[in-house]
């Protein structure tokens, strides 16, 4: 984010939607912990495939 000059709130928004399916959710990293590593990574892979 720093190298690209992107603020965390803009970077975390799409990640939050990809991981939780919602724009408003519990904190991102806690949500990922609850979902588990593999499930979170699979959701992030689907986001990457659509970009």
GROMACS elastic network, one bead per residue, 0.5 to 0.9 nm:
[ bonds ]
;  ai    aj funct       b0    kb
    1     4     6  0.51889   500
    1     5     6  0.58515   500
    1     7     6  0.66481   500
    1     8     6  0.69683   500
    1    11     6  0.72715   500
    2     5     6  0.50031   500
    2     6     6  0.63301   500
    2     7     6  0.77131   500
    2     8     6  0.89553   500
    3     6     6  0.78778   500
    4     7     6  0.89676   500
    6     9     6  0.83992   500
    6    10     6  0.66858   500
    6    11     6  0.66250   500
    7    10     6  0.55636   500
    7    11     6  0.64710   500
    7    12     6  0.86993   500
    8    12     6  0.57250   500
    8    13     6  0.83100   500
    9    12     6  0.53004   500
    9    13     6  0.61043   500
   10    13     6  0.55410   500
   10    14     6  0.75633   500
   11    14     6  0.63999   500
   11    15     6  0.69531   500
   12    16     6  0.58649   500
   12    17     6  0.85982   500
   12    28     6  0.76155   500
   13    16     6  0.51469   500
   13    17     6  0.63936   500
   13    18     6  0.86745   500
   13    23     6  0.68633   500
   13    24     6  0.88563   500
   14    17     6  0.51566   500
   14    18     6  0.60973   500
   14    19     6  0.85892   500
   14    23     6  0.81765   500
   14    47     6  0.83148   500
   15    18     6  0.50201   500
   15    19     6  0.60463   500
   15    20     6  0.83740   500
   15    28     6  0.79050   500
   15    44     6  0.71998   500
   15    47     6  0.80204   500
   16    19     6  0.52314   500
   16    20     6  0.57731   500
   16    21     6  0.71851   500
   16    22     6  0.68759   500
   16    23     6  0.65267   500
   16    24     6  0.78932   500
   16    25     6  0.75431   500
   16    27     6  0.85174   500
   16    28     6  0.58688   500
   16    31     6  0.85976   500
   17    20     6  0.53789   500
   17    23     6  0.54064   500
   17    24     6  0.81671   500
   17    25     6  0.87307   500
   18    21     6  0.56322   500
   18    22     6  0.79288   500
   18    40     6  0.85850   500
   18    43     6  0.58193   500
   18    44     6  0.60497   500
   18    46     6  0.77786   500
   18    47     6  0.59673   500
   19    22     6  0.82037   500
   19    28     6  0.80175   500
   19    31     6  0.77224   500
   19    32     6  0.69435   500
   19    35     6  0.84463   500
   19    39     6  0.84651   500
   19    40     6  0.58507   500
   19    41     6  0.83239   500
   19    42     6  0.87681   500
   19    43     6  0.55794   500
   19    44     6  0.65489   500
   19    47     6  0.88352   500
   20    23     6  0.80399   500
   20    24     6  0.87554   500
   20    25     6  0.71172   500
   20    26     6  0.89950   500
   20    28     6  0.82936   500
   20    31     6  0.71893   500
   20    32     6  0.82171   500
   20    35     6  0.87049   500
   20    40     6  0.86800   500
   20    43     6  0.85846   500
   21    24     6  0.89744   500
   21    25     6  0.87999   500
   22    25     6  0.62940   500
   24    27     6  0.89123   500
   25    28     6  0.74196   500
   25    31     6  0.79105   500
   26    29     6  0.86300   500
   26    30     6  0.70476   500
   26    31     6  0.62391   500
   27    30     6  0.54808   500
   27    31     6  0.61445   500
   27    32     6  0.87781   500
   28    31     6  0.51078   500
   28    32     6  0.62892   500
   28    33     6  0.87257   500
   29    32     6  0.50294   500
   29    33     6  0.62349   500
   29    34     6  0.87216   500
   30    34     6  0.62660   500
   30    35     6  0.86789   500
   31    34     6  0.51491   500
   31    35     6  0.62123   500
   31    36     6  0.85367   500
   31    40     6  0.87605   500
   32    35     6  0.51478   500
   32    36     6  0.60087   500
   32    37     6  0.69417   500
   32    39     6  0.83049   500
   32    40     6  0.57204   500
   32    41     6  0.88279   500
   33    36     6  0.51527   500
   33    37     6  0.68587   500
   33    40     6  0.82258   500
   34    37     6  0.86850   500
   35    38     6  0.82091   500
   35    39     6  0.60487   500
   35    40     6  0.61672   500
   36    39     6  0.55996   500
   36    40     6  0.60623   500
   36    41     6  0.85472   500
   37    40     6  0.52764   500
   37    41     6  0.60669   500
   37    42     6  0.85885   500
   38    41     6  0.50985   500
   38    42     6  0.60760   500
   38    43     6  0.86473   500
   39    42     6  0.51731   500
   39    43     6  0.63735   500
   39    44     6  0.87473   500
   40    43     6  0.52258   500
   40    44     6  0.62857   500
   40    45     6  0.86876   500
   41    45     6  0.60767   500
   41    46     6  0.86351   500
   42    45     6  0.50349   500
   42    46     6  0.63501   500
   42    47     6  0.87745   500
   43    46     6  0.51476   500
   43    47     6  0.64383   500
   43    48     6  0.88189   500
   44    48     6  0.62580   500
   44    49     6  0.86700   500
   45    48     6  0.50263   500
   45    49     6  0.61921   500
   45    50     6  0.87924   500
   46    49     6  0.50796   500
   46    50     6  0.64849   500
   46    51     6  0.89730   500
   47    50     6  0.53125   500
   47    51     6  0.65263   500
   48    51     6  0.53000   500
